[in-house]
C-alpha cells in the first residue's frame, strides 16, 4: 500500500470552497465575527505560546499538553507534506483515542483535508467513502473490538484508485508504517486560507448513498462560537466527549474546542 509522491497534482481544486457561498453573506459573516482570518493552525500556535504545558487532551491515563500535541502534530505534518500535495484528503478510522487529535491537527497544519470515518463501517461503506474523496492516506487501528482493520483495507486494495497509504495505530503490521514511525523533521508549513475546505464528513446514508459534507476553517469557527455562547463555555472548562470523533459533535468537542 504505497505512498504517493508529493509532486503529484494537487487535489485542492476538488475540495475548493470557491462558489460555495454568496459574496454578501460572506461579507456579513466576517463583519459580524462569525468568520475570521485565523485558522486552527493559528489557534494552536497561539495556545502554544500562551501556555505550552496546559493539558488539552485526556485519554484514560494519557494526558497531552499543548507542547506535546503541537510537537507530534508538526512532525506528522512534515511526513504528510513530503508525500502529498496541499489539499489532499487524509482519512482516519479510529475510536476516541488521543492519537486522533494529533492526526487531526497534523492534517490541518499540512494544509490537507481531514476525513474522519466511523470505525463501525465495513468494506462496502469504507470503500465508497475512500473512493469518493480520493483519499491519499488512512490511519487505522490494527485491531479494534475483534475486527481486523488491516485485513479490511487489504480487501479494498484491488478496487480503490488511488489506493491510500495505510498507517497503523496501536499495533504493527509487516509492510505497513506505524503511527510512531510516521514523522519527519519539521519543515515550512503552508499558509492556510480560512475559507478553504479542511474537513469532510459523510451523512449516514439511510435513504441512499452517503453524501459528503464540506466544512471550511470558518464554518467550523462559526459553529464553535455558537457552542461557546449556548453552553457558556469559558477557557479552562473541560468537555466529556462520548460522541464518536468521526461525527461532527465529537470532532468539534475533541479536536476544536481545546484550542
N, C-alpha and C positions, 0 to 999 in steps of 0.2 A: 504494500500500500504506500507508494512513493509520494514524496513531496513534489510540488510544482515549483518551477523556478520563479524567482521574484521578477524576472524580466518579462513574464507573461503579460498580456494586455490587461489593463485594469478593469475590474468589474464594477467600478464606481458608477458608471452610467446606468447600469442595470438597476441600481438602487438609488438613483438620483431623486432628490426632493423637488427638483425644478418642476413647476407646474402643478404641484400638489395643493397649493394654497392661493387664495385670492390676494392680490397685492394690497388691497385696502385692509383686509383682515390681518395680514402680516404686519402692516404699519401700526395698526391698533394694538396688536399683541405686544409689540416692542414698546410702544408708548405707555401701555398700562403695566408693564413689568412682567407679563406672563412669559414673554420670550426675552432672552438676554444674550449678550455677546460671549458669555462664558460657556464652557463645556464641562463635562465631568472630569476631564483631564486637568482643567484649570482648578476645579474644586479640590481635586486630590493633591495638587501641588500646594495650594493654599493651606490645606489642613496639615500637610507635612511640615510646613514652615511654622505654623501656629503651635502645634503640639504633636510632635512626632511619636511620642510614647503613648498617646491616647489609644485605648482599646477600641477597635471598631467592629470586630467580629468575634463572637464566642460560639464555638462548636464543641460541645462536650467539655473535655479538659483542655482543648486548644483555644488559645486566645491570640488574635492577631492585632498588633498595634499598627499605627499608621505607617511607621517607618518600614516595618516588615512587609506589610501589604504592598507598599509602593515599590520597594526594592525587588520583590519577587515578580510583581507585575511588569516592571520595567525590563527585567531580564527576559521574561517571556515575550514581551512585545518585540524585543530585538530579534528573537528567534522567528517570530512571525514576519517581521519586516524583511528578513534575509531570504524568506521563502516565497512570499506572496505580495502582490501589489496592493496599494491602498484601495479600499473599497471592497476587498474580498470578503466573502462570508465565512465566518468561523463558527462552527456548531459545538455545542456541548450538551451531552445527555447524562446528567448527573443528578443524584439526590441532593438534599440540602446539606452539602459538605462545604467547609470553608474554602477548599481549593477552587470552587466555582467562582467565588468572589475575586480571587486572584486572576483567574482566566478572564472574567468579565472586564475587569479593569485593564488587563493587558490588551484585549481586543480593542478597547476604546483608545488607549494610548497609541496603538499602532494604526489608528485611522481605519479600522475594519468594522464589519457589521456583525454584531452578536446575534446568534441564532440558538436560543435555549430550546431543548427538546425534552418533553416528558419522558422519564425513564420507563414508564409503563407501556410505551409504544413498542410495537414489534415490527417484523420485517416489512410488511406492506406499507404501513404508515410512515415508518422511518425512511424507507427508500423514496417514497413520494416526496417528502419534505426535502431531503438532501438533493434530489434531482431538481426540484422546483427552484431552490435557491442557488443551485450550482455551488454547493459548499466545497471549500478547499481543504478544510481541516476539521476534525471532530475529536473531542475529548470524551472518553467513555470509561466507566469502571470495567475492570476485567470481569468481575462477577458482582452481582448485587441481588439479594433476595432470590437466590437459587437460579438466576438467569445468567447465561454466558453471553456477554455483550460482544466479545471478540468474535465468537462464532457467528453471531448475527451479522456483524459487519462483513465477515468473510462471505456470507451468503449473498451479499449485495455486490461483491467485487466484480462479478461478471455482467452486471446490469447498469451500474452507475457510470455516467460520463459527464463531468470528470469524476474520478474516484478520489474522495478526500483522503488525506493523510490521517492515520489513526494514532492517537496518543492515549495511553492507558493511565488511569488514575487509581492509586492504591492497589497496585498489582502489576507485575511484569509479564510480558508475553514475548517469546522469541521472535525476532524480526520486527518488533514494534518499538517505538520510542516511549519511554515512561515520562510522566509529568516532570519528575525531578531532573531529567536529562534535557528537557525542552527549554533551554535557556542559553543566552549568549550575552557577551559584554554589551552594556548599554550603548546605543547609538543615537544620533539626532532623531528626535521624534517628529512626525509630520505636524504641520499646522492644521488644526481642525476647524471645520465650518459648523457652527451651531445649528444650521438649518439642514445639515446633511443627515441622511438616514444612518442610524447606528445600531438599531435593534429591529429584528423581525421576529414576530411571534405568529403562531398559527391558531386559527379557530378550531373548535372541537370536531368539526366535520360531521355533525349529527344529521344534517339534512342534505349532505352532498360532500364533495371533495373539500378538505380543509383549505382555508384561504389565508394567505399571508397578510399580516397587518404590519405596516411600517411605522416606526417611531423615529423621530429626529431627536437630537440633543434637546431642542427647545420644547417639543411636545412632552417629553418626559419632565422637563423643568416645570412646565405648567401644571402637570399632574402632581408633582411634589409640592408645589406651592399650595394647591388645593388641599392636599392631605395635611400639610402643616397648619393651615388655617382651620380646617374642620376638626382635627383631633387636638389642636392647640399644642402641637409638638414644640418643645424647646431644646436647644443644644444640650447634649448630655443625657437626654431621655433614651431609654432602651426599647427595642422592639422584639417581641417574640414572633418568630416567623414560621408558623406551621404550614402556610401555603407553599406549594411547590415553587421552587425558584424558576421554573420554566413557565410559570403563569405570571401575568402582568403584576398581580399583587405581590407575589413572592419576590419577584425580581426587583420591584421598586423598594420594598422594605429591606431586603437583604443587601442589595448592591448600591442603591442610590442614596437612601436615607442616611446611612452612616457618614456620608461625605457632605 
